[in-house]
Amino acid sequence: MAGKGEDPGAKAASALAGAVAAYLARKAISAAWTRITGRKPPEKDAGRHVALGEAVAWAVILGAGVGAARVVAVRAATRRPRRDLGGMEG
């Protein structure tokens, strides 16, 4: 993620990229869950009418998917061109 010495614009871009990626990943994972299971994903206040296994599966899939999407988006937003990293001009 953004380092201490990084400029505020880069930090804002990283935060925005992470937020957008998390939102889009959640939408995509929810749509895939609905298509695969035929039911809407469990909600926070689902209560006892959702099986524990289904709730845990949803939490794991959603957490891993959103986390991975955020990492990829932040890294892509903070990536510098290769020529800058090697010290080559051109």
MARSEZA-181977 format. One record per atom (N, C-alpha, C, O, CB): x, y, z. Coordinates in steps of 0.02 Angstrom, whole numbers, padded with zeros to 5 digits, always signed. Glycine has a CB too. Example, Ala and Ser with C-alpha at 12.3 -4.5 7.8 and 13.67 -1.06 7.14 Angstrom:
+00660-00284+00390 +00615-00225+00390 +00660-00165+00390 +00712-00166+00423 +00565-00224+00452 +00642-00112+00354 +00684-00053+00357 +00645+00002+00394 +00670+00057+00402 +00704-00030+00286 
***
This chain:
+00041-00058+00000 +00000+00000+00000 +00044+00062+00000 +00105+00056-00005 -00047+00000+00059 +00014+00121+00005 +00050+00183+00001 +00099+00190+00059 +00083+00174+00116 +00002+00241+00000 +00159+00215+00043 +00210+00224+00095 +00202+00292+00129 +00160+00333+00109 +00279+00219+00064 +00243+00303+00181 +00239+00365+00219 +00258+00425+00178 +00226+00478+00183 +00283+00361+00280 +00309+00419+00137 +00334+00476+00099 +00297+00488+00033 +00317+00533-00005 +00406+00465+00084 +00247+00451+00020 +00211+00458-00043 +00167+00520-00043 +00141+00541+00008 +00168+00395-00056 +00159+00550-00103 +00119+00611-00107 +00045+00597-00096 +00022+00541-00108 +00130+00644-00175 +00008+00647-00073 -00064+00637-00058 -00105+00616-00118 -00154+00580-00110 -00092+00701-00029 -00087+00637-00177 -00124+00618-00237 -00119+00543-00249 -00169+00511-00268 -00098+00655-00297 -00060+00515-00239 -00051+00443-00249 -00089+00404-00196 -00117+00351-00210 +00024+00425-00248 -00089+00429-00134 -00126+00396-00081 -00201+00397-00096 -00235+00347-00086 -00112+00430-00013 -00225+00453-00121 -00297+00459-00138 -00314+00412-00195 -00367+00380-00194 -00315+00531-00156 -00270+00407-00244 -00282+00363-00301 -00284+00290-00278 -00325+00251-00302 -00229+00372-00356 -00239+00272-00232 -00238+00204-00206 -00302+00188-00168 -00332+00135-00176 -00177+00193-00161 -00323+00235-00126 -00384+00225-00087 -00445+00219-00132 -00488+00176-00122 -00394+00282-00037 -00449+00261-00182 -00505+00259-00229 -00505+00194-00269 -00558+00164-00278 -00503+00320-00276 -00447+00174-00292 -00442+00111-00330 -00465+00052-00287 -00500+00008-00311 -00370+00100-00355 -00444+00051-00224 -00464-00003-00179 -00538-00004-00166 -00569-00057-00165 -00427+00003-00114 -00567+00055-00156 -00639+00059-00143 -00681+00038-00203 -00729+00001-00196 -00658+00131-00122 -00661+00060-00262 -00697+00042-00323 -00691-00033-00335 -00740-00066-00353 -00671+00082-00384 -00631-00060-00326 -00621-00132-00336 -00663-00173-00287 -00692-00223-00306 -00547-00149-00329 -00666-00151-00225 -00706-00187-00175 -00780-00186-00194 -00814-00237-00188 -00696-00156-00105 -00805-00129-00215 -00875-00123-00235 -00891-00168-00294 -00940-00205-00293 -00892-00049-00252 -00849-00165-00346 -00861-00205-00406 -00854-00280-00391 -00893-00320-00417 -00812-00185-00462 -00806-00298-00349 -00798-00369-00332 -00859-00394-00294 -00883-00449-00307 -00734-00379-00290 -00884-00354-00247 -00943-00375-00209 -01003-00385-00256 -01040-00434-00249 -00961-00323-00155 -01012-00340-00303 -01068-00346-00351 -01060-00409-00393 -01108-00447-00403 -01071-00285-00397 -01000-00421-00418 -00988-00480-00460 -00996-00545-00422 -01025-00592-00447 -00918-00476-00491 -00970-00547-00361 -00975-00607-00320 -01048-00620-00301 -01070-00678-00300 -00931-00601-00257 -01085-00567-00285 -01156-00575-00269 -01195-00603-00329 -01237-00647-00321 -01186-00508-00246 -01180-00577-00388 -01215-00601-00448 -01198-00674-00462 -01241-00713-00480 -01196-00558-00508 -01134-00692-00453 -01113-00761-00465 -01146-00808-00413 -01167-00863-00431 -01037-00767-00461 -01149-00786-00351 -01181-00826-00298 -01254-00840-00315 -01278-00896-00310 -01175-00791-00229 -01289-00787-00336 -01359-00794-00353 -01369-00840-00413 -01414-00882-00413 -01390-00725-00369 -01326-00834-00462 -01331-00877-00522 -01316-00950-00505 -01350-00995-00530 -01283-00852-00576 -01267-00961-00463 -01247-01030-00447 -01295-01063-00399 -01315-01121-00409 -01177-01030-00417 -01315-01027-00346 -01357-01059-00294 -01431-01050-00307 -01472-01088-00281 -01340-01030-00227 -01450-01000-00346 -01520-00986-00358 -01552-00945-00302 -01612-00933-00303 -01558-01051-00366 -01512-00924-00253 -01536-00883-00197 -01492-00821-00190 -01435-00820-00212 -01535-00924-00131 -01521-00770-00159 -01481-00711-00145 -01430-00727-00091 -01442-00772-00050 -01527-00652-00122 -01374-00692-00089 -01324-00704-00037 -01351-00688+00032 -01395-00646+00039 -01261-00662-00051 -01326-00722+00083 -01348-00707+00152 -01332-00634+00170 -01281-00607+00149 -01314-00755+00202 -01376-00604+00208 -01366-00535+00231 -01336-00535+00300 -01333-00588+00333 -01432-00495+00229 -01315-00478+00323 -01286-00472+00390 -01335-00495+00444 -01316-00530+00491 -01264-00401+00405 -01397-00476+00436 -01448-00492+00486 -01491-00552+00465 -01551-00554+00478 -01493-00432+00498 -01459-00601+00432 -01495-00658+00405 -01529-00699+00460 -01579-00732+00448 -01448-00702+00365 -01501-00698+00519 -01531-00735+00574 -01522-00810+00565 -01473-00832+00534 -01605-00719+00579 -01568-00848+00592 -01560-00920+00592 -01592-00954+00532 -01588-01015+00527 -01588-00948+00654 -01623-00917+00487 -01653-00950+00430 -01602-00967+00375 -01620-00998+00325 -01707-00906+00401 -01539-00946+00384 -01486-00965+00338 -01441-01016+00374 -01422-01005+00431 -01444-00902+00315 -01425-01070+00339 -01383-01122+00369 -01314-01094+00385 -01288-01051+00349 -01377-01182+00322 -01285-01118+00439 -01219-01094+00460 -01167-01105+00405 -01126-01061+00392 -01197-01129+00524 -01168-01163+00373 -01120-01178+00320 -01126-01129+00262 -01075-01107+00235 -01131-01249+00295 -01187-01112+00244 -01197-01064+00189 -01171-00995+00209 -01140-00961+00168 -01272-01060+00170 -01185-00974+00270 -01162-00909+00293 -01086-00905+00296 -01056-00855+00277 -01191-00893+00362 -01054-00959+00319 -00981-00961+00322 -00951-00962+00252 -00902-00928+00239 -00957-01021+00363 -00980-01001+00208 -00956-01004+00139 -00960-00935+00106 -00913-00914+00072 -00996-01056+00098 -01015-00901+00116 -01023-00834+00088 -00971-00787+00116 -00941-00748+00078 -01094-00807+00103 -00959-00789+00181 -00910-00744+00212 -00840-00757+00186 -00803-00709+00172 -00911-00753+00288 -00822-00820+00178 -00755-00837+00154 -00746-00815+00081 -00696-00784+00064 -00742-00912+00161 -00795-00832+00040 -00790-00815-00032 -00789-00740-00041 -00749-00714-00079 -00849-00846-00070 -00834-00705-00007 -00837-00632-00014 -00773-00599+00013 -00745-00555-00020 -00898-00604+00023 -00750-00621+00071 -00690-00591+00099 -00628-00601+00056 -00590-00554+00044 -00677-00620+00167 -00620-00662+00032 -00562-00676-00011 -00566-00638-00077 -00516-00612-00101 -00556-00751-00024 -00625-00637-00106 -00633-00603-00171 -00623-00528-00167 -00588-00499-00208 -00702-00617-00199 -00653-00497-00117 -00646-00425-00108 -00574-00407-00090 -00546-00359-00115 -00695-00399-00054 -00544-00446-00045 -00475-00434-00026 -00427-00438-00085 -00384-00395-00093 -00454-00482+00028 -00434-00490-00124 -00391-00498-00183 -00401-00442-00233 -00353-00417-00261 -00405-00566-00216 -00463-00423-00245 -00477-00368-00292 -00445-00303-00269 -00418-00265-00309 -00552-00359-00301 -00449-00289-00204 -00419-00228-00177 -00343-00228-00185 -00314-00177-00205 -00437-00219-00103 -00311-00284-00170 -00238-00288-00177 -00217-00276-00249 -00171-00237-00262 -00213-00357-00153 -00250-00309-00296 -00233-00301-00366 -00244-00228-00389 -00201-00200-00423 -00276-00349-00410 -00300-00198-00369 -00314-00130-00390 -00265-00080-00361 -00242-00035-00396 -00384-00111-00370 -00248-00087-00297 -00201-00040-00266 -00132-00048-00297 -00098+00002-00309 -00197-00051-00190 -00111-00109-00309 -00046-00119-00340 -00044-00091-00411 +00006-00063-00432 -00028-00193-00341 -00098-00099-00447 -00101-00072-00515 -00100+00004-00513 -00070+00036-00556 -00163-00097-00552 -00134+00034-00464 -00136+00107-00459 -00070+00137-00439 -00055+00194-00456 -00190+00128-00410 -00029+00099-00403 +00034+00126-00379 +00094+00103-00420 +00151+00120-00405 +00045+00108-00307 +00081+00063-00471 +00136+00038-00513 +00167+00095-00552 +00133+00139-00578 +00110-00017-00561 +00233+00094-00555 +00270+00143-00594 +00294+00109-00658 +00304+00049-00659 +00330+00173-00554 +00302+00148-00710 +00329+00118-00772 +00397+00087-00759 +00435+00111-00717 +00333+00171-00828 +00413+00033-00795 +00477-00002-00785 +00537+00043-00796 +00587+00036-00761 +00481-00061-00832 +00534+00088-00842 +00593+00129-00856 +00611+00173-00796 +00670+00190-00787 +00580+00173-00917 +00562+00191-00754 +00576+00230-00694 +00611+00189-00641 +00651+00215-00604 +00512+00260-00666 +00596+00125-00638 +00624+00082-00586 +00696+00064-00600 +00735+00054-00554 +00583+00020-00580 +00715+00059-00664 +00782+00038-00681 +00831+00094-00685 +00891+00082-00693 +00781+00002-00746 +00809+00155-00680 +00854+00211-00684 +00874+00229-00755 +00917+00271-00767 +00915+00197-00643 +00842+00196-00803 +00858+00210-00873 +00816+00269-00897 +00758+00278-00878 +00844+00148-00917 +00847+00309-00939 +00810+00365-00967 +00791+00345-01039 +00825+00306-01072 +00853+00431-00966 +00736+00373-01060 +00722+00355-01127 +00655+00365-01149 +00639+00352-01207 +00737+00291-01139 
***
